[in-house]
Amino acid sequence: MKVRVTVMLKDGVLDPQGKAIGHALQTLGFDGVHDVRVGKVIELDLHGAGEEETHKKAEDMARNLLANLVIEDYSIEVVS
């Protein structure tokens, strides 16, 4: 079963990479871009579990390794 974990910086945490991308987009003429946030998407293929157990495993992985809970939030989506 495929799982997608999306990790983003929490609101209020400085995102210098997002700022740089936002500035570059404006420099290239893309008006109307006000805020850019950069995150990461981790796709996992987990075998041998139902949807509920797969979600719980992904939750444990996110809490223990994939996200820094001090500065990042995460969301989990079971894809298939």
N, C-alpha and C positions, 0 to 999 in steps of 0.2 A: 504494500500500500504506500503510495507516495504522500509525503507531507511537505508542506512549504512553511518554513519559519522565517518571518520577516522581523528584522531587528532594526530599530530606529533610535536615535538619540532622544531622550526625554525633552519635552518642551522646557525652554529656559537654559538648556545646555548649549554652549557655544558650538557651532558647526562650521569651522573654518573652511572645510572642503565645500560645503554647500554655499558659503559666501563667495568663494572663488568662482564656482560654477555660475552663480547668479550674476556676478560681475562680468564674466566672460560672455554670457548670453546677451546682456545689455550692450556690451561692446560690439557684438556681432549684429546688433540691430533688432534683437528680439525684445520689443517693448512689452510692458505689462507683467514682467516677471518680478514679483515682490519678495518672495521668500523661497529659498531652495534648501531642502534638507536631504542629506545623503544617508543611506542605510545599506543594509545587506540582506540578501535573500539566500537562505540555505535550503536546498531541496534534499530530502532524505527518502530512501526507499527502504521501508521496514517490512520484513516478512514475518509471517506466522502469528498475526494478531488481528483482532477485529478493530473496527473503527474507534471505539471508545478506548481500548487499550493502546492503540497506536497513538491517539491524541495524548494520553497520559505519558507515554514514553517520550514523545516529542517535548512535552511540557517539562519533564525531568531533565532532558538534554539541554533545553533552553535555559532553565534555571541554574544548572550546574556548570555549563560550559559556553553555550552559544551566545549568551547575552551577559553583559556586565550590568547587573540589576541596580547598581548605584546610579548609572548615567544613561541606561538604555531601557526601553520598553520592547516587548516582542508580541507578535501575534502568530497563531498557528492555524493553518488551513490544511485539512485532509483533502488531497486532490483526487485520489482514486483508491 
